[in-house]
């Protein structure tokens, strides 16, 4: 039995022994590692025992003789991924490893990318979650310092890579880039390591984890090591929801579930986004495929996430999802997650891991099946650093305005003629575009005047094929609109190519070589015909000396697959053709808003609004009726947007002759200025909740990921549109 005297003698020995061992402070990294490393992994010195295993884990992974899949991320990935389970379910032969770390984030995980690449995995799983897409807060800087020091002090020259340039300047003092810095960081832990070893030696005391307990790390030379890297030791379910009393669970639900709704992920430009750019692009450049994993959250906690709150997450997924070699495994928004799957509001338990295993295994198999396909990643697809204005737009995305495009079809048909004019004198353009009747006028100039008064831009879809009837009059119109700072976009009515123009076109070399076919119905155009006319239309823009268009609307809404294909070929990114109630289209997908064609062209349908009974009728189109019939703006527009403004852009359809009336012969004339006045008043009283944007301005929202499509459709959906 030990006496107090024995204890005192041993206590007096400690100072002498400490003097003896102090020389170790200046010894090599190998000596420091010998003293420190094992203690860091058994819980004696660090609560987070996994933080120092990554280098050895990746060396082991690199030495296995089969395909490997590496899972990275935070505690949500760590507690969700049972690699052994996933590996057992794979049809492909592969080992699935879990090296995720509690509280980790892309900004800390990126330090391991060079060694991950050296271990030659087929796939890397990268976690992206709403709580990770942000900068380092003051409260989390202590953790970042801990991770940076622990990770970098155990690395060597092989681990140094492009991540160094991503580190914030104020954090670089926490990074060890050479042997001296590594030794210096290890020395910080040396006194604690000596104290722990002396306690074990003299008092037989230790704070190390028990073998097999949560947080215990097997020795890397043991038979348990590789199994541990695939299936870590998870916390027992009894410490989570399964062990709660009814009262404890009710208290948790009332006080903790709502915290999930507090996350506000950034859209881009955060530390995490910069780190993700580096991680994902570097892996892809080395022909390593990436599966982005978003973890599930308890369904009750998700009720606290308000609409649009996590749009930063959604945009991030959409952005990386477009990169070749990237697969999105999104479980945050996936249904089917139930209470029994969760340890707490954002971590899975045993049942949840099994569900996660069953869901992710087929996805990994699909990617492994394509292992022979080259990624050929092009770094140029990475977005440029956003401007300050763009950052402001994204930071205020929760207040994204409800966007309205005022589209004006600029055209002059047969009903624009002046029946009293001298024979051979055409007034079609002056009447139906300029709105000129004697000394009075109400046309496109007056539209722009009204828009300029409130600082908004209108998008004019000019029928450029009328050039073949009215020649330079159309050029004058295009140039004037452009000079006023409004949009000139493209519209075509093939029937406006007059007979004399056709006579010249049909014998031209360009027509003959193109293989085009004469047809006034655009919905019947062959690909050769569509390509010919889009090329000619672009030449008219060149003749006018103005910017090329990016949007197109067909005359009478006649369009088909060849039109959309040719649009993409000519840089037209927005289509304004889908019309639920037109008789000129066979295809119908019902009442929908923004959607995308498979070739990337975004479709903005003609906007209709459901009535108070939830019904859609042809007379509910957003056009002149809105202001002429004095619709209640807020009430009507809100039924359209339905708090989904990121996927709903309202398009108002007007005409260059919208301020005119028709006489008993059905010809246009200027009755008075009442329609112009109503339009002017509409713009002035439009609530600030709604923002008028031009097509060009809308494209900026699309490019930034603020405006999205609801879904994507194949082009063969509109391959059968030809009917006459």
Steps between C-alpha positions, in 0.01 A plus 500: 500500500642843402560747784494881488882492552546283192287739301704797623828340398373437150364852479844644582645300215291687240704825492823309451354289229357809328847657492632185341239484229500871414772429245239321293341835421768561244529153360379390160145457380538126522568513875211739556270275299612197700403673823186683384316310230356198676378717786321732261300210362394331822321796657770585755580838347224574248124466522487469120702184464448470122667830416847349465423182305452640150854468368541141618149417381577623149828311490310182587235574239769556239643157574180300458472295186145582396284793399455750779237758589589763761239683704587843640304758693374590846334301778193461280701299248700329777185377678312430178745296291558133586755416232493131580124488443527692174782281375294187567213636288713601202495291185843638419797394705602796713588601855311799637690702761369755749762762596247772587574708809263651758444874447705492179427722201634538145742768622675242722446192283677657203840448667478129419429522128861443380534182708152384404610527138817307582287218643333462157132455592236456232250723682509760776183585692488867600240623746325829436250614762326832576698550821830456312456762225634799687812676620682420824323677784686634802352223712635230267848640448631299794388182326655605168830575675491157668431319173753693294776437752417133558465425130799691372742390774449139394547568131804514276591650163259265319205671667578851384278618217273771369308512828776720642382786280144463630597550865404843633807714578411523869486120525831419332687513830313181592639309202829305510657499155848372591673270749579781742139614527382141541743444784395828661132400499577155636702655781182672618362157588823356635457610867151350514628178345782473756258565784265230376779247464632573847151457648480162335847405614483609862129504586353253254247769408376598155222688326523282189183355348420140571567257218197482273329803654372794298801716417752217528742470207669166430872494434581531132691172509211306653251280321222739605648800319367447148156396625491814713573718199192354330268469800604732783373452852177696518333636816249259649137577418412505869678833531273653236125507447466130580613564855285804567199492726177644365558818698861534379393454141225758527747748646745428219233548234398832651851640548730338243311413182459863400879550484507334159307798365772739616747398230536750219738357239692735275447493126866525406823676591519361855804317632311177449421577137862587424609180672242296311611652170854388577405154630262403225692648207830347614347155539333523159823616337655180632215290353349425842122513500311690768167425665366800689298386800248717679403340833143449620340694783226390735166573330376703796807724486440562130167664579699790643677566169311786335452521125814617328711485817725230358510621141873547546529125542279435199698732277829348615376153411374619164832667428719199575246262351581646158867401528603185312585215736276628780192312624256653749365273776257740664338364817424835662191544283433130441185358657459184703719590797317417823542552872646154560789579266643775719734517799417871535367773271787476249681169558399147407486202733540129419171482309579823320844375395341190355253713304784726383698191400213366289454837330860582417625159389315505163631852433858392563448197277375722218810717523733200522337360188635805317851469640645460152357831379738796496391818679724740307424783741547851366588745777363790297146404602568622852317828546696822524518687828166682537483877498386685809162567336456129432590419860237747621237332283584161650516620857152648458361195324240452770351821363528409132238709325225343301621558147285625214618510139295743289535348154379697201448330165604756241324426172299659223253283314240563236258662748747784547451645151356844438211436266482870412865538404629539145560169324846362563560701818549264797413619848505159667813563708419859585153405619543166677850549635538873548127558556501811282166627375533850359625727775421250773696196607488218755745223420833357608656842572223582744537157660867572562420847630266351759756236596780754526291712735507217757846368414413163347592333172266339248588202278396556138472184290543641152380296204827517310360318196295810428830634371411305186186710465586837653877507455686767698186610684552193719867587546397848613263352757766267638760774521265741672398249768864418559596868522242546775664226708218248473529140380475397136422129484404273211162409353423345161195484278608314182183619329645851509762408240337645188495336158774712346733417790417132462590516133848617591542267796409181315770548241767619741807287558455506878146364473590226256802387701310505827251229401218711640140457389250780442232481769311781672418279798795507740367198683563302181854622441773246442824553686658637184218749457514612862877544485472703179248748636664542838826573323329755275324658797830541681636671187219755528614581855850543361364728230335711770828509690349402834560221750393151404177381662483234771124433487254390234124485454352343188223659303166349606698298756585244230813322614645150514816309587699634206431856617635433849805322357576791270447747785775332699729498197461876465540592867132553578450387860137595569190376321163676537288257303313250716137607508247293687201625299627546146355282223832500314677261740442127532719455804363590842650440843213668675526810716871543569749781551872523426640180358806402304553311178764229499742719301498770768251744345272634774129517418290782646138414420234756424370588846147415607362547851267271686174663599350510848368147446839365402408467133696607191319652204619655175391845614728491804810576293730775626463761226322831441207368701695553823484877476209550260266296720666632816578162654595513870878478450623360831220247534534382138879491488530319833286217364754467222819511705372297797825566690694318227655798327829317441327271251225735382569796277189684384497598133257769391418481129438832327523617139647805338139590412358434849402866540293494179142398437329336202236658282196336343724361225728342761788734417709672762457866586581728792173570675643693797777478760302306758690173451835675517390679815388175661834337417690797638296492819550123534878546501478781753284313751661157460580395859870486591462128564509453122801588292487559126810359330606477140600170342864601535456581868316174552795310354718635779263349756511171311879498477528565873264213576236722655241416235473131430295258296241271656605204286670400176330354191636307202476668160308211353205631705451760225608295199142458376383860474445523125135552417349737246 
